[in-house]
Amino acid sequence: MTYFINYYCSMIIKSINNVLKNFKKELTKKLIKKALDRHDIILSKRQNKALKKLLEKDKNFLTIDEYKKKFKIAYETARTDLNQLVDIRLLQKVKIGKKFIYKLNKVENIISNTKSEKMD
């Protein structure tokens, strides 16, 4: 009987964690969309796809090379697209070694940045 109770409790905890994780992802998507709409910012198809990929996966960062390979574009185009997402504060640019990674900004930071100043 104890094994059943332990197993059942662990399954409930895992389910609750999965629901919370999915809820946070969906809420993040809606808040980002609302912030972009509020400031009339239109992202390119590539930027939308990259942002969607970052929000759906557990990996919360992207490199220029990954972006370049995924969309089959030049290095400068990839860098420009990602830097535009940094400019509107959806991503953070972090230097690791000689390379930069583009990390998804925390939802709290995105919301506070869009409330405090207009995104250009």
Backbone torsions as a table, in degrees:
resi	resn	phi	psi	omega
1	MET	NA	-39.5	-179.6
2	THR	-63.3	-40.2	179.4
3	TYR	-62.0	-41.8	178.8
4	PHE	-62.5	-45.5	-179.4
5	ILE	-63.0	-44.9	178.2
6	ASN	-61.2	-45.7	-179.9
7	TYR	-63.4	-46.1	-178.8
8	TYR	-62.8	-42.7	178.7
9	CYS	-64.6	-41.7	179.5
10	SER	-65.7	-36.4	177.2
11	MET	-66.8	-38.9	178.0
12	ILE	-64.0	-44.5	179.6
13	ILE	-62.2	-43.8	178.6
14	LYS	-62.4	-41.3	-179.9
15	SER	-64.8	-43.6	178.9
16	ILE	-62.7	-42.4	178.4
17	ASN	-62.7	-40.4	177.7
18	ASN	-64.9	-41.6	178.8
19	VAL	-63.5	-44.9	179.0
20	LEU	-62.8	-40.8	179.1
21	LYS	-63.0	-46.4	179.2
22	ASN	-66.5	-37.5	177.4
23	PHE	-62.8	-43.7	-180.0
24	LYS	-62.9	-40.8	178.5
25	LYS	-63.4	-45.5	-179.5
26	GLU	-65.9	-41.0	178.3
27	LEU	-63.6	-41.2	178.1
28	THR	-60.5	-45.1	178.4
29	LYS	-58.4	-46.5	-177.7
30	LYS	-66.4	-40.3	-179.7
31	LEU	-66.7	-39.5	178.0
32	ILE	-66.1	-44.1	179.1
33	LYS	-61.5	-42.0	179.6
34	LYS	-64.6	-41.2	179.4
35	ALA	-64.9	-40.9	178.7
36	LEU	-66.3	-42.8	179.3
37	ASP	-64.7	-41.0	-177.7
38	ARG	-61.4	-33.3	-177.3
39	HIS	-105.5	13.8	177.1
40	ASP	53.5	44.9	177.8
41	ILE	-100.6	127.1	179.6
42	ILE	-114.1	121.9	178.8
43	LEU	-90.5	154.5	175.8
44	SER	-73.0	167.2	178.7
45	LYS	-60.2	-40.3	179.0
46	ARG	-63.1	-44.9	-179.3
47	GLN	-64.6	-40.1	177.0
48	ASN	-61.9	-45.0	179.9
49	LYS	-64.7	-41.7	179.6
50	ALA	-64.8	-42.8	179.1
51	LEU	-64.4	-42.3	178.2
52	LYS	-62.0	-41.7	179.3
53	LYS	-63.3	-42.3	178.6
54	LEU	-64.3	-37.1	-178.9
55	LEU	-74.1	-31.4	-176.4
56	GLU	-84.5	-30.0	-177.2
57	LYS	-92.9	163.0	177.7
58	ASP	-76.9	-20.9	177.5
59	LYS	-77.8	119.7	-173.4
60	ASN	-105.0	24.1	177.1
61	PHE	-140.5	164.3	-176.6
62	LEU	-146.0	142.8	175.8
63	THR	-104.3	164.1	178.5
64	ILE	-63.0	-41.2	-179.6
65	ASP	-63.2	-40.5	177.3
66	GLU	-62.9	-44.3	179.7
67	TYR	-63.0	-43.3	-179.4
68	LYS	-61.8	-45.8	-179.0
69	LYS	-68.7	-40.5	-177.8
70	LYS	-62.1	-41.8	-175.6
71	PHE	-102.5	-0.1	177.8
72	LYS	54.3	56.7	-179.0
73	ILE	-127.7	170.7	179.8
74	ALA	-72.9	158.4	-178.6
75	TYR	-58.0	-45.4	-177.6
76	GLU	-64.6	-37.6	177.6
77	THR	-64.9	-43.6	178.5
78	ALA	-62.3	-44.8	-179.6
79	ARG	-63.3	-42.4	179.2
80	THR	-62.9	-46.0	179.1
81	ASP	-58.7	-47.0	-177.9
82	LEU	-68.5	-38.0	178.2
83	ASN	-66.3	-31.7	175.7
84	GLN	-64.9	-37.7	176.8
85	LEU	-67.8	-29.8	174.9
86	VAL	-70.5	-41.7	-179.3
87	ASP	-60.4	-34.8	179.0
88	ILE	-94.2	11.7	170.5
89	ARG	66.6	26.5	172.8
90	LEU	-86.1	-30.5	178.4
91	LEU	-121.5	158.5	172.7
92	GLN	-113.1	140.8	177.8
93	LYS	-98.7	118.8	-176.6
94	VAL	-124.1	131.4	179.7
95	LYS	-91.7	125.6	176.1
96	ILE	-126.0	110.3	-175.0
97	GLY	67.8	-124.9	178.9
98	LYS	-96.9	-8.3	-176.0
99	LYS	-106.4	159.2	173.8
100	PHE	-105.7	141.9	169.8
101	ILE	-117.2	152.7	-179.8
102	TYR	-112.2	112.2	-172.4
103	LYS	-105.3	138.3	178.1
104	LEU	-63.8	126.8	179.9
105	ASN	-69.6	152.2	177.8
106	LYS	-67.8	146.6	-177.8
107	VAL	-58.3	-40.2	-179.5
108	GLU	-60.0	-40.6	179.5
109	ASN	-69.1	-39.0	179.4
110	ILE	-62.3	-46.2	-178.8
111	ILE	-65.4	-46.5	-178.3
112	SER	-66.2	-35.7	177.9
113	ASN	-67.3	-37.9	-178.7
114	THR	-76.6	-25.7	177.8
115	LYS	-76.7	-39.7	-172.6
116	SER	-77.0	-32.2	-178.5
117	GLU	-149.5	153.4	179.6
118	LYS	-72.6	135.3	179.5
119	MET	-81.1	132.8	-179.8
120	ASP	-105.3	NA	NA
